[in-house]
Amino acid sequence: MIRIEKEFHPEDAHIGGRSPATCHWKCGDACAQPVLNQSENPYVRSVIEEALTRRSFMAASLGGLFMLSGLVRAKSAGSLGFKPISLSTEDRVLVPEGYTTNVVIRWGDPIGRGARRFDVNNWDVRSQENAFGYNVDYISWLPLPGYASGNSRRAILWANHEYTNPELMFPGYKPGSPSKEQVDIELAAHGGTAVEVRRNADGSIYYLPVSVYNRRITATTPMELSGPAAGHPLLQTKADPTGRRVLGMLNNCAGGTTPWGTILTAEENFNQYFAGNNALPEGPIKRSHTRYGLPEGNSGRRWELFYDRFDLTKEPNEPFRHGWIVEIDPYDPTSTPKKRTALGRFKHEGAETTVAPNGQVVVYMGDDERFDYLYKFVSKGRFNPADRKANMNLLDEGTLYVAKFNSDGTGVWLPLVQGNGPLTAANGFASQADVLINTRLAADLLGATKMDRPEDVERNPVTGAVYAVMTNNSRRTAAQVDAVNPRADNRHGHIVEILENGNDPTATTFRWALFLVCGEPSDPSTYFAGFPKDKVSPVSCPDNITFDQAGNMWIATDGQDGTFRKNDAVYAVPTQGPERGYVRQFMSAPVGAEICGPIFTLDNKNFFAGIQHPGEGGTLEKPVSSWPDGTNVPRPSVVAVRKLDGGVIGS
């Protein structure tokens, strides 16, 4: 029997001033749950003198930064010439003077022949399956006619659909009592969308409602499980006794684009969709589900009312089939998406890909949970730029690593390989598949460093430095503060700068330093890479990042409504040169929205952002936002930004 838990109501108050809907639908109220990582891994602080104060930790980090910056500053920085905008509470998208925006595509817009016009009062599953999905996260620009063409005027635009807000989708929605049709529409609104887009003469971007490239991926799309864990008994269910076929992908947050032109989309908070962990017998399966945060009783969405695969009492193995990186070929709409198990199973935020000097492919990933870890995968095979087909299974074989940071500004990548140290059959890891299915438990045993919610991880294409984004962690205590996570009650987050040994992404050692420690510039604990704090814009809860052609970092935030009581935003900051650390606000979201998926066209003349969950905190009956159409139905959308003079963004 599944235990009944407290029902969610959008009007409920929430700690921190954030909409309760954000935590409930996005991550299953993760912030209200106990800390999942109960491992005994030492904090960086425990290996240095206890007498050191927090100020000493900052000083040590700044010393490391000084060492690192010598290489990072070796090249001249590109100029950022826009006038920063200010934090806002307005219900619109704001950009600097000289810039403008257009909505490219919004929830419910048709993407195929015969698709219906959007009508929130007359919407069904078939309509949603042929229309742009709900909340927008990762975005990618894939040039046409082929990835190697480098075209900035015509492309396939990919967008993740992370989760749904039923109270903003269905008139009269009753929390805890969805209808089967509502659940089916939600399933169809998850996943991702590929659409063909083109650039107008004025620089605006529009999409083609009908194109051979248009495609919806949903939570029911058939997919393959590939790599070392495919076929493992824990991946087998009544519906799929082979353990090699799975329906759909869940909670796809950020992602990445491979050098051969495929999408890597990251399943993040998959745990929230399942129910009944409390009813399972004690043992390895329940222990794993608990470490991954599966609900003890009912799920928040109640999909288990209609589909057995979401009920652990009926299908205890189904969650093991989620939490992976999914590879999708947008150039072939008939292709089958593949869940690449060699990259490990956890709450993936993203999957940034880079090619090492020797041709091996490296994928950087964060596990978006308080006190969880930073990872990278190094392929066994090598990228072949002349043979796309030869690259299509590169991510099925290689080595997965987890990061350990030292207090002296150095670090090591620990291989998550069966038989390495404690990763033995005696500890529950009889095969490499066991390591990959229970990646968190394996990383616990190796003593990886507990981080403050590792989210996006990206490599600067100009300098080669790697930047790992820590969004926040209000549960870190003063006793748990360490060099790489320098603040207790870290509500504003920070960004760590990593330089691989020899600037080679396959290296197993690295140097690190703090790049940004976010918050109000007047806060003594903040740090902006040494740039004068009285000149920077306040920034909080960094989430997704990208880089422009000059190596400037662009940061999208998730949570400023709870910390600053202002809308989320996009910021630009040089990573090198005399303005290194000069954070400037470039964009502001409408009310209730998070900004996701920052990305540029290859010529840097268009900037894209996903406006996710506008109006969150309200309902259709009591809306708090009317963006983007001026109605009581706020609609998640992709927005394109351009300069009015047609120039490069940021110049």
DRENPA-295996 format. One line per 4 residues: for each residue x, y, z of C-alpha. Coordinates in steps of 0.05 Angstrom, whole numbers, plus 5000, padded with zeros to 4 digits. Last residue first. Layout:
residues N
X,Y,Z | ...
END
This chain:
residues 651
5601,5877,4429 | 5558,5831,4472 | 5523,5797,4414 | 5559,5808,4348
5529,5860,4302 | 5464,5866,4264 | 5453,5939,4282 | 5392,5922,4324
5432,5870,4362 | 5398,5803,4368 | 5364,5760,4421 | 5324,5697,4406
5273,5671,4456 | 5251,5598,4465 | 5185,5592,4501 | 5147,5570,4563
5075,5595,4558 | 5038,5639,4607 | 4963,5629,4598 | 4924,5688,4628
4937,5727,4564 | 4988,5780,4543 | 5022,5734,4493 | 5090,5721,4525
5081,5729,4584 | 5016,5740,4622 | 5045,5726,4691 | 5018,5719,4762
4957,5680,4740 | 4899,5663,4787 | 4852,5617,4748 | 4908,5592,4703
4949,5582,4765 | 5003,5622,4800 | 5071,5608,4831 | 5103,5595,4764
5082,5649,4716 | 5137,5635,4667 | 5159,5562,4676 | 5222,5563,4632
5243,5620,4586 | 5295,5583,4544 | 5351,5628,4518 | 5381,5640,4450
5434,5690,4428 | 5439,5711,4356 | 5497,5745,4320 | 5550,5701,4352
5572,5675,4283 | 5563,5603,4307 | 5493,5618,4333 | 5496,5627,4407
5470,5587,4467 | 5440,5598,4536 | 5398,5537,4556 | 5357,5563,4614
5326,5626,4643 | 5279,5614,4702 | 5210,5645,4702 | 5162,5668,4757
5155,5738,4729 | 5190,5752,4663 | 5265,5740,4654 | 5321,5791,4654
5379,5797,4605 | 5450,5824,4601 | 5473,5834,4673 | 5548,5849,4677
5600,5809,4716 | 5671,5837,4710 | 5710,5775,4733 | 5765,5783,4681
5762,5854,4656 | 5838,5862,4650 | 5845,5799,4608 | 5813,5731,4618
5747,5698,4638 | 5704,5757,4615 | 5634,5758,4646 | 5564,5761,4616
5501,5754,4657 | 5432,5725,4644 | 5374,5735,4691 | 5325,5708,4742
5273,5758,4768 | 5282,5794,4834 | 5268,5775,4907 | 5344,5774,4914
5349,5703,4942 | 5283,5669,4925 | 5268,5704,4859 | 5342,5697,4844
5333,5622,4840 | 5357,5595,4772 | 5409,5637,4736 | 5437,5638,4665
5512,5654,4658 | 5549,5676,4596 | 5625,5666,4598 | 5670,5705,4552
5717,5662,4510 | 5720,5709,4450 | 5674,5665,4407 | 5621,5664,4461
5617,5616,4519 | 5560,5580,4553 | 5534,5573,4624 | 5474,5541,4659
5457,5548,4733 | 5485,5607,4772 | 5444,5618,4836 | 5457,5692,4849
5486,5752,4813 | 5494,5825,4834 | 5524,5866,4777 | 5597,5885,4782
5631,5953,4791 | 5635,5958,4867 | 5665,5889,4870 | 5731,5908,4837
5753,5848,4796 | 5792,5795,4835 | 5758,5735,4803 | 5691,5762,4827
5688,5744,4901 | 5631,5745,4951 | 5641,5730,5025 | 5645,5804,5045
5573,5816,5019 | 5572,5884,4985 | 5576,5850,4916 | 5509,5817,4931
5515,5743,4917 | 5562,5697,4879 | 5631,5668,4893 | 5662,5670,4824
5726,5640,4796 | 5747,5597,4855 | 5810,5557,4840 | 5830,5489,4811
5890,5451,4788 | 5883,5383,4754 | 5902,5310,4755 | 5876,5251,4714
5888,5283,4646 | 5840,5267,4589 | 5819,5340,4584 | 5891,5361,4566
5910,5431,4589 | 5976,5400,4609 | 5943,5379,4674 | 5870,5400,4670
5855,5472,4691 | 5793,5479,4733 | 5753,5542,4752 | 5699,5534,4804
5635,5575,4801 | 5595,5596,4862 | 5526,5591,4894 | 5479,5644,4924
5446,5607,4981 | 5510,5577,5010 | 5488,5565,5081 | 5561,5555,5100
5610,5583,5051 | 5676,5562,5019 | 5658,5501,4978 | 5725,5489,4944
5765,5506,5006 | 5719,5474,5057 | 5657,5489,5097 | 5627,5428,5130
5634,5451,5202 | 5601,5517,5184 | 5541,5478,5157 | 5523,5463,5085
5447,5456,5081 | 5434,5520,5041 | 5470,5491,4981 | 5474,5533,4918
5483,5532,4842 | 5553,5504,4839 | 5576,5514,4767 | 5639,5478,4742
5683,5516,4693 | 5737,5481,4652 | 5797,5520,4625 | 5814,5505,4552
5831,5579,4539 | 5789,5595,4477 | 5737,5540,4475 | 5723,5548,4550
5702,5479,4575 | 5634,5473,4607 | 5604,5441,4670 | 5531,5457,4685
5503,5436,4753 | 5543,5414,4813 | 5498,5422,4875 | 5545,5449,4929
5599,5395,4925 | 5619,5333,4965 | 5689,5312,4944 | 5698,5240,4921
5717,5188,4973 | 5720,5126,4930 | 5663,5093,4969 | 5615,5151,4957
5632,5151,4883 | 5609,5078,4878 | 5544,5094,4915 | 5531,5153,4868
5546,5112,4806 | 5496,5057,4824 | 5477,5036,4753 | 5548,5051,4728
5584,5013,4783 | 5538,4953,4777 | 5548,4952,4702 | 5623,4950,4714
5612,4884,4748 | 5607,4852,4818 | 5599,4919,4853 | 5560,4905,4917
5615,4918,4968 | 5640,4846,4968 | 5636,4847,4892 | 5689,4902,4891
5692,4977,4881 | 5732,4987,4945 | 5798,5001,4909 | 5788,4994,4834
5757,4926,4820 | 5700,4956,4779 | 5722,5022,4750 | 5699,5090,4773
5767,5123,4760 | 5785,5179,4810 | 5801,5246,4777 | 5850,5284,4820
5855,5354,4848 | 5902,5411,4864 | 5887,5479,4895 | 5921,5463,4962
5856,5442,4996 | 5849,5381,4951 | 5790,5368,4905 | 5767,5297,4887
5730,5290,4822 | 5694,5229,4795 | 5716,5190,4733 | 5681,5147,4680
5725,5108,4633 | 5708,5089,4561 | 5660,5050,4517 | 5590,5066,4496
5602,5140,4483 | 5639,5128,4417 | 5578,5094,4387 | 5560,5145,4332
5632,5166,4318 | 5645,5119,4260 | 5581,5142,4226 | 5607,5214,4224
5670,5194,4185 | 5718,5251,4166 | 5720,5283,4235 | 5740,5216,4267
5736,5221,4343 | 5777,5170,4381 | 5757,5107,4418 | 5764,5093,4493
5721,5152,4511 | 5736,5194,4572 | 5677,5209,4619 | 5677,5265,4670
5645,5274,4738 | 5630,5325,4793 | 5596,5301,4856 | 5541,5305,4906
5535,5345,4971 | 5469,5378,4951 | 5443,5347,4887 | 5454,5365,4814
5504,5311,4793 | 5551,5348,4746 | 5578,5325,4679 | 5639,5335,4634
5644,5291,4571 | 5712,5277,4540 | 5723,5249,4470 | 5791,5220,4452
5823,5251,4391 | 5895,5255,4417 | 5890,5330,4430 | 5826,5319,4470
5757,5331,4440 | 5704,5365,4481 | 5633,5347,4503 | 5590,5381,4555
5538,5335,4586 | 5486,5369,4631 | 5450,5368,4697 | 5452,5293,4707
5417,5267,4769 | 5455,5201,4771 | 5470,5142,4726 | 5538,5134,4693
5567,5156,4626 | 5576,5083,4603 | 5500,5076,4606 | 5489,5115,4541
5413,5119,4535 | 5401,5115,4460 | 5349,5152,4419 | 5324,5113,4358
5334,5146,4291 | 5275,5162,4244 | 5284,5238,4251 | 5356,5231,4225
5392,5298,4229 | 5370,5306,4302 | 5411,5245,4324 | 5395,5234,4397
5441,5212,4454 | 5410,5204,4523 | 5451,5213,4586 | 5422,5171,4642
5379,5180,4703 | 5326,5130,4681 | 5325,5055,4670 | 5344,5042,4742
5278,5076,4761 | 5239,5018,4727 | 5270,4963,4771 | 5217,4963,4827
5160,4952,4777 | 5097,4934,4815 | 5111,4959,4885 | 5155,5011,4854
5096,5044,4820 | 5117,5088,4760 | 5118,5029,4712 | 5048,5011,4733
5016,5068,4695 | 4949,5100,4713 | 4951,5118,4787 | 5027,5114,4784
5026,5181,4747 | 5008,5212,4814 | 5047,5277,4800 | 5075,5287,4870
5094,5214,4876 | 5060,5174,4931 | 5100,5144,4988 | 5174,5139,5004
5194,5181,4945 | 5258,5163,4907 | 5317,5203,4930 | 5375,5170,4893
5407,5144,4957 | 5338,5117,4977 | 5330,5081,4910 | 5398,5049,4919
5382,5024,4990 | 5315,4999,4966 | 5347,4958,4911 | 5405,4933,4954
5360,4907,5011 | 5303,4924,5057 | 5236,4904,5028 | 5199,4955,4985
5136,4989,5011 | 5172,5053,5032 | 5197,5062,4961 | 5125,5069,4938
5122,5120,4882 | 5161,5143,4821 | 5163,5208,4782 | 5205,5246,4833
5267,5203,4821 | 5277,5227,4750 | 5307,5293,4775 | 5360,5298,4721
5358,5261,4654 | 5410,5296,4611 | 5405,5307,4536 | 5465,5294,4492
5447,5317,4422 | 5483,5293,4360 | 5526,5334,4311 | 5592,5296,4305
5628,5343,4353 | 5575,5326,4405 | 5523,5375,4430 | 5509,5382,4504
5456,5374,4558 | 5414,5412,4607 | 5351,5387,4643 | 5314,5327,4617
5264,5310,4671 | 5245,5241,4643 | 5263,5202,4581 | 5218,5156,4541
5198,5083,4542 | 5255,5035,4553 | 5287,4978,4513 | 5350,4939,4532
5333,4905,4598 | 5313,4843,4559 | 5252,4829,4603 | 5221,4894,4579
5148,4903,4601 | 5157,4858,4662 | 5222,4895,4678 | 5296,4886,4666
5346,4942,4681 | 5367,4912,4748 | 5381,4846,4712 | 5433,4879,4668
5413,4880,4594 | 5448,4946,4579 | 5496,4965,4636 | 5560,4964,4594
5535,5007,4536 | 5466,5017,4506 | 5395,5024,4531 | 5351,5036,4471
5292,5083,4466 | 5217,5080,4450 | 5183,5149,4458 | 5136,5149,4518
5165,5207,4559 | 5168,5248,4494 | 5213,5261,4434 | 5179,5307,4383
5207,5317,4313 | 5214,5369,4259 | 5271,5353,4211 | 5228,5338,4150
5197,5407,4161 | 5128,5435,4175 | 5117,5490,4227 | 5182,5523,4203
5214,5565,4258 | 5232,5638,4260 | 5295,5676,4281 | 5303,5752,4277
5363,5781,4242 | 5325,5833,4200 | 5334,5791,4137 | 5302,5732,4173
5342,5675,4203 | 5317,5604,4196 | 5293,5548,4241 | 5279,5474,4231
5249,5442,4293 | 5273,5388,4342 | 5234,5381,4406 | 5249,5348,4473
5224,5303,4529 | 5162,5321,4570 | 5097,5349,4539 | 5073,5280,4517
5078,5252,4587 | 5041,5313,4613 | 4986,5303,4561 | 4979,5231,4583
4974,5252,4655 | 4920,5302,4638 | 4882,5249,4599 | 4887,5201,4657
4855,5252,4703 | 4897,5284,4757 | 4877,5277,4830 | 4935,5297,4875
4931,5370,4856 | 4864,5386,4823 | 4872,5423,4757 | 4814,5470,4744
4839,5493,4676 | 4898,5450,4655 | 4967,5474,4635 | 4989,5524,4689
4968,5479,4747 | 4998,5421,4709 | 5068,5451,4711 | 5109,5404,4667
5182,5381,4667 | 5248,5386,4630 | 5227,5398,4558 | 5294,5400,4522
5302,5443,4460 | 5335,5429,4393 | 5339,5481,4337 | 5355,5450,4270
5392,5501,4228 | 5390,5557,4177 | 5424,5625,4180 | 5485,5611,4224
5512,5555,4179 | 5575,5520,4204 | 5569,5469,4147 | 5600,5414,4190
5533,5399,4224 | 5498,5388,4158 | 5448,5424,4113 | 5437,5456,4161
5471,5478,4226 | 5453,5448,4294 | 5437,5503,4345 | 5425,5473,4414
5379,5490,4472 | 5378,5459,4541 | 5318,5477,4585 | 5248,5493,4560
5187,5476,4601 | 5130,5447,4559 | 5131,5413,4491 | 5125,5442,4421
5067,5410,4385 | 5049,5346,4349 | 5049,5301,4411 | 5011,5356,4448
4953,5355,4398 | 4950,5279,4400 | 4947,5281,4476 | 4891,5332,4480
4879,5407,4485 | 4813,5444,4482 | 4813,5496,4538 | 4888,5511,4530
4878,5522,4456 | 4938,5514,4410 | 4923,5507,4336 | 4921,5435,4315
4975,5396,4279 | 4954,5370,4210 | 5025,5371,4184 | 5077,5378,4239
5109,5426,4289 | 5049,5462,4319 | 5060,5514,4375 | 5035,5486,4441
5090,5514,4485 | 5126,5570,4450 | 5171,5580,4389 | 5218,5634,4365
5197,5691,4411 | 5233,5754,4388 | 5284,5797,4423 | 5316,5866,4416
5383,5898,4430 | 5411,5969,4425 | 5395,5985,4497 | 5404,5924,4540
5355,5865,4545 | 5290,5856,4585 | 5241,5798,4578 | 5174,5817,4608
5134,5813,4672 | 5175,5865,4709 | 5209,5848,4775 | 5277,5871,4752
5351,5868,4767 | 5388,5922,4729 | 5415,5926,4657 | 5488,5928,4639
5510,5975,4583 | 5538,5933,4525 | 5610,5934,4503 | 5640,5867,4521
5708,5864,4487 | 5743,5799,4473 | 5800,5781,4518 | 5874,5777,4501
5908,5711,4512 | 5956,5691,4568 | 5904,5709,4620 | 5884,5637,4632
5956,5614,4640 | 5975,5663,4694 | 5904,5658,4722 | 5918,5590,4750
5971,5610,4798 | 5932,5672,4822 | 5870,5629,4829 | 5907,5581,4874
5926,5640,4918 | 5854,5662,4917 | 5833,5594,4941 | 5881,5596,4999
5856,5665,5017 | 5784,5642,5016 | 5801,5583,5061 | 5836,5630,5108
5775,5674,5112 | 5735,5613,5133 | 5782,5604,5191 | 5839,5556,5198
5847,5525,5267 | 5823,5458,5242 | 5888,5449,5204 | 5879,5417,5137
5853,5349,5117 | 5785,5358,5149 | 5772,5421,5110 | 5770,5384,5044
5709,5347,5071 | 5720,5275,5087 | 5675,5224,5054 | 5634,5189,5108
5575,5178,5062 | 5506,5204,5082 | 5492,5234,5014 | 5416,5241,5011
5408,5304,5054 | 5338,5301,5083 | 5282,5327,5039 | 5254,5398,5036
5303,5421,4982 | 5286,5360,4940 | 5213,5380,4935 | 5202,5333,4876
5255,5366,4831 | 5220,5410,4781 | 5146,5400,4799 | 5149,5410,4875
5210,5454,4880 | 5186,5504,4829 | 5113,5499,4849 | 5129,5522,4920
5147,5590,4890 | 5210,5616,4923 | 5209,5661,4984 | 5264,5622,5020
5217,5572,5053 | 5153,5563,5015 | 5082,5586,5027 | 5026,5544,4997
4986,5577,4941 | 5006,5524,4890 | 4976,5467,4932 | 5015,5403,4939
4984,5344,4975 | 5013,5317,5039 | 5031,5244,5034 | 4988,5182,5025
5026,5118,5037 | 5028,5068,4980 | 5000,5000,5000
END
